[in-house]
Amino acid sequence: MKQIFITALLGFSSFALTAQLSPVQVKDGQFVRNGRPYYFVGANLWYGMNLAAEKSGGNRERLLRELDSLQALGINNLRIMAASEGPDTEPYRIRPALQPRPGELDEGLLLGLDFLLVEMGKREMYAVLCLNNFFQWSGGMAQYVSWATGTPIPYPDVNGKDWDDFQLYSAQFFANKKAQRLFRHFLEQIINRRNSISGALYKDDPVIMSWQLANEPRGFKYVKKYRKWVARTSAFIKKHDPDALVSLGGEGKLPYESIGTAFERVSEIPTLDYLTMHLWVENWGWYNPKQPETYDDAMQKAMAYLDDHVAIATRVRKPLVLEEFGISRDGGEHRPEGATRQRDKYFHTILEYLYNKALGGAAVGGSNFWSWSGEGKPYQPEALWQDGHPFTGDPPHEKQGWYSIYFEDGSTLGVIREFVRKMSNL
């Protein structure tokens, strides 16, 4: 049985306080904990490691308040970005980076991750640790390609480049053996780390519910190599941590087949323990918050998209987690005081759908809404994040205030609280 060991040094003496959190497993197509089915409504707290750092923009006092607020809401599953790649001079990124240069890790941020995991364990929260990123806001695959090839990253809206240029560059990761070797070296470092506070190896820590390969990987013209990478990397993690749950972090099928997520084929890979999907009715052009009449049609598409993925998960007998979903405030307002009537309706509809599917025996395991901002308010709504600004639910490459959920959003939190209770009673 995995355990957390929390050790404190007092003068010349020491004592060990042992707390136990039961690991989550997958059996017969569903999450299981202590021999019973486990369902959850969780949150994305992607900036948790950086907020937990003692220096470099961290704020542990705020982190503890955020964890307490989430615990009071009933949230016990947090998806966290546990990897970021430098250098810190690049645009659109969270800073500082955990890995400023290949193989070199920032111990200050790792101490922050240690602290975060211990504090989550105290609150009986599970972590999904995301280990790479297709997009630029944490460095990710594009940075590994740049390290491996010595070529500059074609950032969108910089030097005449666009999103197509960037995504095709990032997708080269799946065809570049050197970039993948650099990534596997990072995996060895993080999986085999010993927590400086608890003394537990990360691979023995039940707080870590899942190692997640990447945020939203897309194969594009490298689909076969992408599938091979998923299979090999998930097996690599299993080799180092045989008891771990491993997930992909992918969006699902996506509306455009050319993006190359190969969801159905990838879902059958035996070393992936459960399936992930994301749902973005605005980003995909289904819903325009400035045109409320587009909502009903968007929801028809969303329900069909969910139905499709639930059917696949049920067929391959793996739990499905909707780990990203969100929507703007009314009218697309980015200021924290903007109304949330449409968001509340949307969250209720999505969470009610997942609850009813789980109640009916479908392979639905849980969800993580996007994204918890808590106390973090935009320095300037609709602007991009910069050094010194508070961490919010919106990552650095996106307009601040877009999808953030704040502590003051009482009606939205009421919807979430309702479904935390309903899912936990299944």
Order of alpha helices (4+ residues) and beta strands (2+ residues): beta-beta-beta-beta-beta-beta-alpha-alpha-beta-alpha-beta-alpha-alpha-alpha-beta-alpha-beta-alpha-beta-alpha-beta-alpha-beta-beta-beta-alpha
